[in-house]
Amino acid sequence: MQWTLVIPVKPLAHAKSRLSDTADDGLRPGLALAFAQDTVAAALACPAVRDVAVVTDDALAGRELAALGARVVADEPGGGLNSALAHGAGAVRTARPGSPVAALNADLPALRPPELSRVLDAAAEFPRAFLPDAAAIGTTLLTATPGHELRPAFGTDSRARHRASGAVELRLDAVDSVRQDVDTGDDLRAALTLGVGPRTAAAAARLLIPGQ
């Protein structure tokens, strides 16, 4: 089974506000873009991934991610993360009704294609499935096989909300790169320890990060 991944990217000027203790206002947009670029590049290199649809209204992010090979879908609803994901999944299914779809966070700069492939292969066994984040509170990946709606419920306590929605929680070892999203300085340090992609490495080199 080859998946289409739907990756949401909010306007870069408003992205990653919780990184304010690590990156100032001038650096955060570039850091958020680097996260998204490394995430998309790794996703497209995954053998279980057919293609990537990025949902964004940010012109710079759209150009840069399209240059990597992603399809850009305008965030027409403008109603927040879950609305954007549902819209992106709908656009994918309109073009290919039988496509398996997965929502993937845009802030997985340490993402490794073999680990993503393991997660997607496991998810293929269930109508809907999800992978909790490294903090075991949120979600980094939500999947829906053909004939099933994605029904995203990202945000606060999304692990519990996705479980309550009937999605199966994937319990896999050694997929840390798929679980390590980056919201805080501690998250970024953890991602750097795992080993991030080249764009994030270059952007992070401009920061003074204790412990690195």
N, CA, C and O of each residue as an XYZ file, in Angstrom:
848
protein
N       0.842     -1.189      0.000
C       0.000      0.000      0.000
C       0.883      1.247      0.000
O       1.781      1.387      0.831
N       0.615      2.144     -0.941
C       1.349      3.413     -0.972
C       0.420      4.552     -0.574
O      -0.706      4.659     -1.060
N       0.905      5.379      0.299
C       0.090      6.403      0.944
C       0.309      7.779      0.334
O       1.373      8.088     -0.201
N      -0.735      8.590      0.434
C      -0.587     10.031      0.219
C      -0.585     10.681      1.590
O      -1.516     10.500      2.375
N       0.453     11.430      1.872
C       0.562     12.132      3.145
C       0.045     13.552      2.992
O       0.363     14.238      2.020
N      -0.744     13.982      3.945
C      -1.250     15.355      3.989
C      -0.527     16.061      5.125
O      -0.649     15.677      6.288
N       0.222     17.093      4.778
C       1.058     17.794      5.758
C       0.609     19.247      5.837
O       0.678     19.961      4.836
N       0.157     19.701      6.991
C      -0.297     21.090      7.128
C       0.861     22.001      7.525
O       1.683     21.648      8.371
N       0.911     23.165      6.910
C       1.942     24.157      7.254
C       1.250     25.492      7.466
O       0.709     26.078      6.528
N       1.270     25.966      8.693
C       0.631     27.245      8.992
C       1.499     28.389      8.487
O       2.672     28.165      8.188
N       0.969     29.613      8.380
C       1.796     30.751      7.970
C       3.062     30.835      8.810
O       3.002     30.821     10.039
N       4.201     30.922      8.147
C       5.476     30.841      8.852
C       5.647     31.945      9.890
O       6.302     31.739     10.911
N       5.070     33.102      9.637
C       5.213     34.212     10.571
C       4.597     33.908     11.929
O       4.962     34.521     12.933
N       3.659     32.955     11.962
C       2.975     32.627     13.214
C       3.362     31.253     13.745
O       2.771     30.775     14.713
N       4.335     30.622     13.127
C       4.670     29.248     13.477
C       5.641     29.186     14.654
O       6.479     30.069     14.842
N       5.506     28.133     15.428
C       6.463     27.762     16.467
C       6.660     28.838     17.529
O       7.791     29.138     17.910
N       5.573     29.414     18.002
C       5.661     30.444     19.036
C       6.237     29.896     20.335
O       6.839     30.647     21.103
N       6.064     28.591     20.599
C       6.585     28.013     21.842
C       8.099     27.828     21.813
O       8.696     27.424     22.811
N       8.713     28.118     20.682
C      10.177     28.099     20.595
C      10.792     29.447     20.926
O      11.979     29.666     20.684
N       9.992     30.352     21.477
C      10.478     31.699     21.752
C      11.624     31.726     22.753
O      12.406     32.676     22.775
N      11.733     30.680     23.591
C      12.840     30.634     24.538
C      14.147     30.217     23.877
O      15.216     30.310     24.481
N      14.053     29.759     22.635
C      15.221     29.244     21.932
C      15.540     30.042     20.667
O      16.705     30.221     20.314
N      14.498     30.516     19.995
C      14.672     31.248     18.739
C      13.829     32.513     18.778
O      12.661     32.467     19.162
N      14.414     33.650     18.381
C      13.660     34.899     18.417
C      12.733     35.005     17.213
O      12.710     34.128     16.349
N      11.972     36.093     17.172
C      10.965     36.266     16.119
C      11.568     36.238     14.725
O      10.915     35.819     13.769
N      12.810     36.682     14.608
C      13.439     36.716     13.299
C      13.902     35.366     12.800
O      14.064     35.171     11.595
N      14.118     34.429     13.713
C      14.636     33.120     13.336
C      13.565     32.035     13.247
O      13.733     31.061     12.513
N      12.468     32.194     13.986
C      11.475     31.126     14.047
C      10.846     30.793     12.690
O      10.663     29.611     12.397
N      10.507     31.781     11.846
C       9.926     31.400     10.550
C      10.857     30.526      9.711
O      10.417     29.560      9.087
N      12.138     30.869      9.700
C      13.094     30.067      8.944
C      13.269     28.677      9.527
O      13.448     27.700      8.799
N      13.215     28.602     10.849
C      13.328     27.302     11.503
C      12.105     26.438     11.181
O      12.242     25.251     10.886
N      10.915     27.033     11.237
C       9.691     26.289     10.913
C       9.719     25.795      9.468
O       9.303     24.670      9.189
N      10.209     26.631      8.549
C      10.304     26.212      7.156
C      11.295     25.066      7.011
O      11.040     24.116      6.271
N      12.420     25.147      7.710
C      13.421     24.079      7.639
C      12.847     22.763      8.156
O      13.086     21.708      7.569
N      12.090     22.823      9.254
C      11.437     21.609      9.763
C      10.563     20.991      8.666
O      10.637     19.792      8.397
N       9.742     21.828      8.044
C       8.810     21.335      7.032
C       9.557     20.772      5.821
O       9.175     19.735      5.278
N      10.609     21.449      5.407
C      11.384     20.963      4.258
C      12.005     19.601      4.539
O      11.940     18.705      3.697
N      12.603     19.437      5.712
C      13.217     18.151      6.039
C      12.165     17.063      6.211
O      12.401     15.908      5.857
N      11.003     17.428      6.752
C       9.916     16.461      6.897
C       9.425     15.999      5.527
O       9.292     14.799      5.285
N       9.161     16.936      4.646
C       8.654     16.587      3.312
C       9.691     15.789      2.522
O       9.348     14.810      1.859
N      10.950     16.202      2.590
C      11.992     15.489      1.849
C      12.103     14.039      2.318
O      12.222     13.127      1.500
N      12.064     13.826      3.636
C      12.150     12.468      4.173
C      10.906     11.665      3.802
O      11.007     10.484      3.470
N       9.739     12.296      3.856
C       8.498     11.595      3.508
C       8.525     11.139      2.054
O       8.139     10.011      1.748
N       8.977     12.008      1.161
C       9.016     11.659     -0.253
C      10.044     10.575     -0.551
O       9.952      9.898     -1.575
N      11.022     10.405      0.335
C      12.031      9.358      0.153
C      11.592      8.020      0.727
O      12.308      7.026      0.609
N      10.417      7.988      1.349
C       9.912      6.766      1.973
C       9.245      5.880      0.918
O       8.386      6.361      0.178
N       9.616      4.601      0.829
C       9.029      3.734     -0.204
C       7.537      3.472     -0.025
O       6.865      3.059     -0.970
N       7.011      3.708      1.183
C       5.576      3.500      1.414
C       4.744      4.713      1.027
O       3.516      4.673      1.102
N       5.404      5.794      0.611
C       4.712      7.047      0.288
C       4.653      7.247     -1.216
O       5.672      7.235     -1.906
N       3.433      7.432     -1.706
C       3.247      7.719     -3.130
C       3.512      9.181     -3.423
O       4.238      9.509     -4.361
N       2.920     10.071     -2.615
C       3.114     11.496     -2.806
C       2.726     12.245     -1.543
O       2.216     11.666     -0.583
N       2.978     13.540     -1.567
C       2.729     14.410     -0.407
C       1.907     15.605     -0.858
O       2.228     16.259     -1.850
N       0.839     15.881     -0.113
C       0.037     17.083     -0.329
C       0.241     18.011      0.859
O      -0.082     17.654      1.992
N       0.770     19.188      0.607
C       0.996     20.180      1.656
C      -0.161     21.171      1.630
O      -0.457     21.759      0.589
N      -0.806     21.353      2.758
C      -1.909     22.303      2.855
C      -1.375     23.574      3.495
O      -1.013     23.578      4.672
N      -1.327     24.644      2.728
C      -0.790     25.894      3.253
C      -1.264     27.075      2.422
O      -1.576     26.941      1.239
N      -1.311     28.222      3.061
C      -1.535     29.479      2.365
C      -0.296     30.364      2.414
O      -0.331     31.514      1.978
N       0.796     29.828      2.944
C       2.032     30.602      3.011
C       2.758     30.482      1.669
O       3.124     29.384      1.250
N       2.961     31.609      1.008
C       3.517     31.591     -0.350
C       4.937     31.022     -0.369
O       5.272     30.214     -1.235
N       5.767     31.444      0.586
C       7.147     30.954      0.610
C       7.184     29.458      0.887
O       7.879     28.718      0.191
N       6.454     29.012      1.883
C       6.424     27.583      2.191
C       5.912     26.788      1.000
O       6.453     25.731      0.678
N       4.875     27.291      0.346
C       4.338     26.604     -0.814
C       5.376     26.444     -1.918
O       5.519     25.365     -2.493
N       6.102     27.525     -2.212
C       7.123     27.460     -3.268
C       8.229     26.470     -2.909
O       8.615     25.632     -3.724
N       8.729     26.576     -1.686
C       9.866     25.746     -1.290
C       9.488     24.264     -1.219
O      10.280     23.405     -1.607
N       8.310     23.967     -0.736
C       7.902     22.572     -0.607
C       7.488     21.983     -1.950
O       7.685     20.793     -2.193
N       6.918     22.808     -2.819
C       6.629     22.347     -4.179
C       7.924     22.018     -4.920
O       7.969     21.083     -5.720
N       8.970     22.788     -4.650
C      10.260     22.538     -5.292
C      10.845     21.185     -4.888
O      11.648     20.605     -5.619
N      10.442     20.693     -3.729
C      10.897     19.376     -3.287
C      10.076     18.241     -3.895
O      10.467     17.076     -3.824
N       8.929     18.593     -4.497
C       8.098     17.578     -5.124
C       6.726     17.411     -4.511
O       5.970     16.532     -4.923
N       6.387     18.239     -3.529
C       5.073     18.151     -2.907
C       4.031     18.854     -3.771
O       4.340     19.802     -4.493
N       2.794     18.374     -3.684
C       1.654     19.076     -4.266
C       1.140     20.058     -3.217
O       0.980     19.687     -2.054
N       0.883     21.284     -3.605
C       0.402     22.289     -2.657
C      -1.098     22.473     -2.831
O      -1.585     22.718     -3.934
N      -1.820     22.350     -1.724
C      -3.265     22.548     -1.687
C      -3.541     23.798     -0.857
O      -3.106     23.887      0.291
N      -4.250     24.751     -1.422
C      -4.568     25.980     -0.692
C      -5.454     25.661      0.508
O      -6.362     24.833      0.430
N      -5.173     26.330      1.607
C      -5.972     26.141      2.822
C      -7.236     26.989      2.713
O      -7.384     28.010      3.384
N      -8.137     26.538      1.854
C      -9.332     27.333      1.571
C     -10.256     27.513      2.766
O     -10.822     28.594      2.929
N     -10.435     26.485      3.620
C     -11.334     26.716      4.759
C     -10.809     27.768      5.728
O     -11.581     28.550      6.284
N      -9.471     27.785      5.932
C      -8.892     28.731      6.868
C      -9.449     28.582      8.265
O      -9.539     29.554      9.014
N      -9.826     27.352      8.618
C     -10.482     27.122      9.906
C      -9.628     26.426     10.931
O     -10.155     25.881     11.901
N      -8.306     26.426     10.744
C      -7.427     25.788     11.699
C      -6.922     24.442     11.214
O      -7.212     24.003     10.101
N      -6.160     23.803     12.085
C      -5.426     22.593     11.713
C      -6.321     21.457     11.230
O      -6.090     20.909     10.151
N      -7.315     21.102     11.989
C      -8.138     19.954     11.612
C      -8.953     20.218     10.353
O      -9.151     19.324      9.530
N      -9.415     21.437     10.212
C     -10.118     21.815      8.994
C      -9.200     21.717      7.777
O      -9.611     21.254      6.714
N      -7.954     22.158      7.946
C      -6.988     22.088      6.848
C      -6.704     20.640      6.466
O      -6.622     20.312      5.282
N      -6.554     19.778      7.460
C      -6.273     18.372      7.183
C      -7.447     17.689      6.493
O      -7.254     16.928      5.545
N      -8.655     17.955      6.962
C      -9.836     17.368      6.327
C      -9.959     17.850      4.887
O     -10.311     17.077      3.996
N      -9.667     19.127      4.662
C      -9.721     19.681      3.310
C      -8.672     19.027      2.417
O      -8.962     18.665      1.277
N      -7.453     18.875      2.935
C      -6.396     18.238      2.156
C      -6.715     16.799      1.825
O      -6.506     16.356      0.695
N      -7.225     16.059      2.811
C      -7.596     14.669      2.567
C      -8.722     14.580      1.546
O      -8.736     13.680      0.705
N      -9.666     15.516      1.620
C     -10.761     15.545      0.659
C     -10.272     15.797     -0.753
O     -10.771     15.199     -1.707
N      -9.287     16.690     -0.889
C      -8.726     16.976     -2.205
C      -8.035     15.747     -2.781
O      -8.138     15.463     -3.975
N      -7.330     15.025     -1.917
C      -6.660     13.795     -2.358
C      -7.689     12.766     -2.809
O      -7.538     12.153     -3.865
N      -8.722     12.579     -2.018
C      -9.720     11.558     -2.323
C     -10.588     11.943     -3.533
O     -11.110     11.068     -4.224
N     -10.739     13.229     -3.783
C     -11.461     13.645     -4.981
C     -10.715     13.201     -6.239
O     -11.320     12.752     -7.212
N      -9.399     13.336     -6.198
C      -8.581     12.939     -7.342
C      -8.416     11.430     -7.424
O      -8.423     10.858     -8.514
N      -8.267     10.779     -6.261
C      -8.056      9.331     -6.213
C      -8.899      8.760     -5.078
O      -8.403      8.649     -3.957
N     -10.138      8.399     -5.325
C     -11.044      7.964     -4.259
C     -10.534      6.777     -3.454
O     -10.874      6.635     -2.279
N      -9.727      5.930     -4.065
C      -9.261      4.742     -3.359
C      -7.927      4.903     -2.666
O      -7.310      3.913     -2.274
N      -7.468      6.143     -2.505
C      -6.143      6.359     -1.931
C      -6.155      6.261     -0.411
O      -7.038      6.832      0.228
N      -5.193      5.547      0.188
C      -5.012      5.639      1.629
C      -4.359      6.981      1.949
O      -3.437      7.405      1.253
N      -4.829      7.640      2.985
C      -4.302      8.959      3.321
C      -3.805      8.968      4.756
O      -4.289      8.221      5.606
N      -2.836      9.823      5.006
C      -2.294      9.969      6.355
C      -1.954     11.425      6.595
O      -1.362     12.086      5.742
N      -2.331     11.917      7.758
C      -1.934     13.264      8.178
C      -0.628     13.142      8.942
O      -0.509     12.331      9.860
N       0.342     13.944      8.561
C       1.661     13.917      9.197
C       2.035     15.326      9.625
O       1.848     16.279      8.870
N       2.563     15.457     10.837
C       3.021     16.764     11.314
C       4.138     17.298     10.422
O       4.898     16.530      9.833
N       4.227     18.612     10.332
C       5.260     19.247      9.516
C       6.530     19.522     10.297
O       7.499     20.044      9.745
N       6.534     19.173     11.589
C       7.690     19.505     12.432
C       8.387     18.245     12.929
O       8.564     18.039     14.129
N       8.780     17.406     11.968
C       9.499     16.166     12.283
C      10.862     16.199     11.579
O      11.097     15.407     10.666
N      11.758     17.095     11.987
C      13.002     17.303     11.233
C      13.984     16.148     11.302
O      14.930     16.098     10.517
N      13.777     15.207     12.237
C      14.654     14.037     12.327
C      14.076     12.830     11.600
O      14.623     11.731     11.694
N      12.977     13.020     10.878
C      12.245     11.914     10.255
C      13.160     11.060      9.381
O      13.922     11.568      8.559
N      13.059      9.727      9.589
C      13.825      8.764      8.803
C      12.857      7.931      7.961
O      11.911      7.357      8.501
N      13.081      7.856      6.649
C      12.162      7.114      5.785
C      11.910      5.667      6.203
O      10.759      5.234      6.145
N      12.920      4.886      6.624
C      12.615      3.500      7.013
C      11.684      3.417      8.223
O      10.843      2.521      8.295
N      11.828      4.337      9.166
C      10.951      4.326     10.336
C       9.529      4.720      9.946
O       8.565      4.129     10.430
N       9.399      5.708      9.080
C       8.078      6.089      8.598
C       7.429      4.926      7.859
O       6.227      4.696      7.997
N       8.209      4.198      7.084
C       7.675      3.050      6.353
C       7.151      1.990      7.310
O       6.106      1.390      7.056
N       7.858      1.752      8.399
C       7.397      0.777      9.400
C       6.057      1.185      9.988
O       5.165      0.355     10.165
N       5.926      2.460     10.287
C       4.682      2.957     10.881
C       3.534      2.822      9.892
O       2.455      2.353     10.254
N       3.755      3.227      8.654
C       2.692      3.156      7.658
C       2.308      1.714      7.341
O       1.132      1.419      7.130
N       3.282      0.823      7.306
C       2.972     -0.590      7.067
C       2.110     -1.145      8.196
O       1.181     -1.911      7.943
N       2.409     -0.763      9.442
C       1.599     -1.208     10.575
C       0.193     -0.622     10.502
O      -0.787     -1.305     10.800
N       0.100      0.644     10.104
C      -1.199      1.315     10.032
C      -2.099      0.712      8.969
O      -3.322      0.796      9.074
N      -1.511      0.108      7.951
C      -2.299     -0.460      6.855
C      -3.211     -1.590      7.315
O      -4.123     -1.979      6.585
N      -2.981     -2.120      8.504
C      -3.787     -3.214      9.031
C      -5.116     -2.749      9.633
O      -5.961     -3.574      9.979
N      -5.303     -1.425      9.759
C      -6.469     -0.908     10.470
C      -7.180      0.159      9.638
O      -6.539      0.854      8.850
N      -8.504      0.294      9.806
C      -9.220      1.355      9.082
C      -8.660      2.742      9.381
O      -8.433      3.539      8.470
N      -8.442      3.022     10.655
C      -7.824      4.287     11.085
C      -6.834      3.957     12.188
O      -7.098      3.100     13.032
N      -5.693      4.637     12.181
C      -4.674      4.405     13.201
C      -3.912      5.691     13.439
O      -3.951      6.614     12.626
N      -3.216      5.741     14.571
C      -2.428      6.940     14.872
C      -1.196      6.563     15.670
O      -1.145      5.515     16.314
N      -0.198      7.446     15.615
C       1.038      7.292     16.375
C       1.153      8.440     17.355
O       1.121      9.598     16.939
N       1.286      8.160     18.659
C       1.452      9.242     19.631
C       2.808      9.919     19.459
O       3.755      9.333     18.934
N       2.873     11.168     19.915
C       4.143     11.874     19.858
C       5.068     11.418     20.984
O       4.690     10.583     21.806
N       6.281     11.969     21.016
C       7.268     11.555     22.004
C       6.822     11.865     23.423
O       7.226     11.179     24.362
N       6.004     12.880     23.591
C       5.508     13.246     24.917
C       4.347     12.366     25.356
O       3.903     12.457     26.501
N       3.847     11.511     24.460
C       2.745     10.592     24.743
C       1.450     11.327     25.088
O       0.607     10.803     25.816
N       1.299     12.532     24.565
C       0.090     13.330     24.779
C      -0.571     13.676     23.446
O      -1.792     13.625     23.305
N       0.263     14.025     22.484
C      -0.238     14.425     21.174
C      -0.142     13.309     20.151
O       0.006     12.138     20.500
N      -0.228     13.689     18.882
C      -0.225     12.755     17.758
C       0.663     13.320     16.661
O       0.603     14.514     16.367
N       1.486     12.471     16.054
C       2.288     12.933     14.923
C       1.790     12.388     13.589
O       2.080     12.956     12.536
N       1.029     11.271     13.632
C       0.565     10.652     12.392
C      -0.817     10.046     12.622
O      -1.051      9.365     13.621
N      -1.728     10.305     11.684
C      -3.075      9.730     11.702
C      -3.355      9.182     10.320
O      -3.138      9.874      9.326
N      -3.836      7.942     10.237
C      -4.024      7.307      8.933
C      -5.462      6.849      8.728
O      -6.200      6.596      9.680
N      -5.832      6.752      7.466
C      -7.138      6.204      7.079
C      -6.964      5.414      5.792
O      -6.489      5.946      4.789
N      -7.345      4.158      5.821
C      -7.244      3.311      4.639
C      -8.429      3.593      3.709
O      -9.373      4.271      4.115
N      -8.400      3.093      2.487
C      -9.478      3.376      1.530
C     -10.851      3.029      2.095
O     -11.043      1.987      2.722
N     -11.795      3.930      1.854
C     -13.156      3.722      2.324
C     -13.418      4.269      3.710
O     -14.532      4.152      4.220
N     -12.414      4.863      4.328
C     -12.563      5.396      5.684
C     -12.117      6.855      5.716
O     -11.117      7.225      5.100
N     -12.873      7.675      6.442
C     -12.539      9.091      6.565
C     -11.400      9.278      7.558
O     -11.230      8.486      8.485
N     -10.624     10.335      7.351
C      -9.475     10.604      8.223
C      -9.928     11.042      9.623
O      -9.396     10.562     10.624
N     -10.896     11.939      9.694
C     -11.466     12.446     10.952
C     -10.381     12.942     11.917
O     -10.251     12.409     13.019
N      -9.610     13.943     11.521
C      -8.523     14.428     12.379
C      -9.039     15.137     13.625
O     -10.037     15.856     13.584
N      -8.334     14.919     14.732
C      -8.664     15.566     16.006
C      -7.386     16.019     16.681
O      -7.170     15.770     17.867
N      -6.534     16.691     15.906
C      -5.271     17.181     16.442
C      -5.512     18.354     17.384
O      -6.584     18.961     17.392
N      -4.486     18.658     18.177
C      -4.589     19.722     19.161
C      -4.339     19.169     20.552
O      -3.745     18.101     20.704
N      -4.787     19.888     21.560
C      -4.573     19.483     22.941
C      -5.116     18.072     23.194
O      -6.253     17.757     22.845
N      -4.269     17.224     23.814
C      -4.674     15.860     24.166
C      -5.168     15.054     22.969
O      -6.122     14.286     23.089
N      -4.531     15.225     21.830
C      -5.024     14.535     20.628
C      -4.842     13.024     20.713
O      -5.577     12.279     20.064
N      -3.881     12.562     21.497
C      -3.758     11.105     21.651
C      -5.060     10.526     22.206
O      -5.600      9.562     21.664
N      -5.551     11.116     23.279
C      -6.792     10.631     23.889
C      -7.970     10.820     22.946
O      -8.847      9.959     22.875
N      -8.002     11.931     22.223
C      -9.132     12.198     21.334
C      -9.143     11.251     20.127
O     -10.208     10.804     19.700
N      -7.976     10.951     19.586
C      -7.939     10.010     18.469
C      -8.309      8.605     18.929
O      -9.000      7.873     18.220
N      -7.849      8.236     20.108
C      -8.228      6.925     20.638
C      -9.741      6.847     20.852
O     -10.372      5.843     20.523
N     -10.313      7.921     21.409
C     -11.758      7.939     21.657
C     -12.557      7.912     20.359
O     -13.706      7.470     20.346
N     -11.956      8.384     19.266
C     -12.653      8.397     17.978
C     -12.673      7.034     17.305
O     -13.311      6.858     16.267
N     -11.974      6.069     17.897
C     -11.951      4.730     17.332
C     -10.697      4.380     16.567
O     -10.549      3.247     16.110
N      -9.775      5.344     16.416
C      -8.511      5.042     15.748
C      -7.653      4.149     16.641
O      -7.653      4.296     17.863
N      -6.935      3.239     16.030
C      -6.085      2.308     16.767
C      -4.740      2.964     17.057
O      -4.101      3.511     16.159
N      -4.320      2.907     18.302
C      -3.011      3.450     18.662
C      -1.926      2.459     18.283
O      -1.963      1.303     18.705
N      -0.965      2.900     17.492
C       0.138      2.049     17.072
C       1.207      2.032     18.165
O       1.676      3.081     18.606
N       1.573      0.857     18.584
C       2.570      0.701     19.657
C       3.799      0.044     19.050
O       3.913     -1.181     19.007
N       4.702      0.871     18.589
C       5.894      0.409     17.898
C       7.143      0.922     18.589
O       7.171      2.050     19.080
N       8.172      0.093     18.627
C       9.468      0.521     19.137
C      10.337      0.996     17.980
O      10.085      0.675     16.818
N      11.356      1.761     18.319
C      12.377      2.172     17.357
C      11.818      2.969     16.180
O      12.262      2.810     15.043
N      10.837      3.827     16.467
C      10.348      4.769     15.458
C      10.390      6.187     16.043
O       9.497      7.000     15.804
N      11.437      6.459     16.804
C      11.536      7.739     17.508
C      11.496      8.931     16.571
O      10.989      9.992     16.937
N      12.026      8.769     15.367
C      12.075      9.913     14.457
C      10.691     10.319     13.970
O      10.482     11.464     13.572
N       9.745      9.381     14.000
C       8.384      9.690     13.571
C       7.580     10.280     14.728
O       6.533     10.889     14.505
N       8.046     10.111     15.926
C       7.334     10.594     17.112
C       7.859     11.941     17.603
O       7.167     12.641     18.343
N       9.093     12.314     17.193
C       9.730     13.496     17.766
C       9.368     14.774     17.011
O      10.118     15.243     16.155
N       8.204     15.322     17.347
C       7.868     16.628     16.802
C       8.566     17.702     17.628
O       9.110     17.416     18.695
N       8.551     18.933     17.137
C       9.311     20.001     17.782
C       8.410     21.192     18.059
O       8.019     21.917     17.144
N       8.087     21.385     19.328
C       7.325     22.548     19.765
C       8.136     23.443     20.694
O       7.934     24.657     20.720
N       9.052     22.850     21.456
C       9.798     23.580     22.479
C      11.297     23.414     22.260
O      11.740     22.626     21.425
N      12.064     24.180     23.035
C      13.504     24.045     22.971
C      13.973     22.653     23.345
O      14.911     22.130     22.742
N      13.333     22.050     24.328
C      13.686     20.672     24.711
C      13.414     19.702     23.565
O      14.197     18.784     23.321
N      12.302     19.909     22.865
C      11.992     19.061     21.710
C      13.072     19.191     20.640
O      13.487     18.201     20.036
N      13.520     20.421     20.416
C      14.534     20.636     19.396
C      15.843     19.958     19.782
O      16.516     19.366     18.938
N      16.197     20.048     21.052
C      17.402     19.360     21.505
C      17.287     17.847     21.297
O      18.247     17.195     20.884
N      16.104     17.299     21.586
C      15.897     15.862     21.394
C      16.008     15.491     19.916
O      16.596     14.465     19.574
N      15.447     16.321     19.046
C      15.531     16.055     17.609
C      16.975     16.130     17.121
O      17.411     15.302     16.320
N      17.706     17.117     17.603
C      19.110     17.249     17.203
C      19.918     16.039     17.653
O      20.832     15.605     16.952
N      19.586     15.499     18.814
C      20.266     14.296     19.295
C      19.983     13.107     18.387
O      20.877     12.300     18.129
N      18.747     12.988     17.900
C      18.400     11.918     16.963
C      19.130     12.087     15.638
O      19.509     11.110     14.991
N      19.321     13.346     15.244
C      19.944     13.652     13.969
C      18.939     14.212     12.986
O      18.102     13.478     12.462
N      19.015     15.504     12.731
C      18.027     16.180     11.892
C      18.495     16.263     10.447
O      19.647     15.972     10.126
N      17.574     16.666      9.592
C      17.891     16.857      8.190
C      18.785     18.067      7.969
O      19.001     18.850      8.894
N      19.312     18.235      6.752
C      20.307     19.281      6.499
C      19.794     20.704      6.654
O      20.544     21.586      7.073
N      18.543     20.942      6.328
C      18.032     22.311      6.421
C      17.846     22.719      7.879
O      18.152     23.849      8.259
N      17.343     21.791      8.690
C      17.198     22.093     10.116
C      18.562     22.230     10.768
O      18.757     23.103     11.614
N      19.505     21.387     10.390
C      20.847     21.491     10.953
C      21.453     22.860     10.668
O      22.082     23.461     11.539
N      21.260     23.348      9.446
C      21.798     24.662      9.094
C      21.101     25.772      9.853
O      21.750     26.708     10.320
N      19.765     25.678      9.984
C      19.026     26.706     10.707
C      19.343     26.676     12.201
O      19.464     27.726     12.832
N      19.478     25.481     12.764
C      19.764     25.356     14.196
C      21.164     25.826     14.536
O      21.430     26.230     15.668
N      22.063     25.776     13.562
C      23.439     26.222     13.800
C      23.488     27.716     14.116
O      24.478     28.198     14.667
N      22.444     28.440     13.779
C      22.392     29.881     14.053
C      21.907     30.165     15.474
O      21.918     31.310     15.925
N      21.481     29.114     16.174
C      20.956     29.293     17.522
C      21.999     28.914     18.559
O      22.907     28.129     18.286
N      21.864     29.472     19.735
C      22.672     29.050     20.867
C      21.796     28.171     21.734
O      20.939     28.660     22.470
N      22.020     26.864     21.640
C      21.160     25.894     22.321
C      21.947     25.220     23.423
O      22.868     24.457     23.131
N      21.618     25.473     24.687
C      22.331     24.811     25.771
C      22.260     23.306     25.639
O      21.212     22.747     25.315
N      23.375     22.658     25.892
C      23.407     21.199     25.829
C      23.790     20.672     24.466
O      23.929     19.462     24.289
N      23.962     21.554     23.498
C      24.368     21.104     22.153
C      25.762     21.621     21.841
O      26.291     21.357     20.762
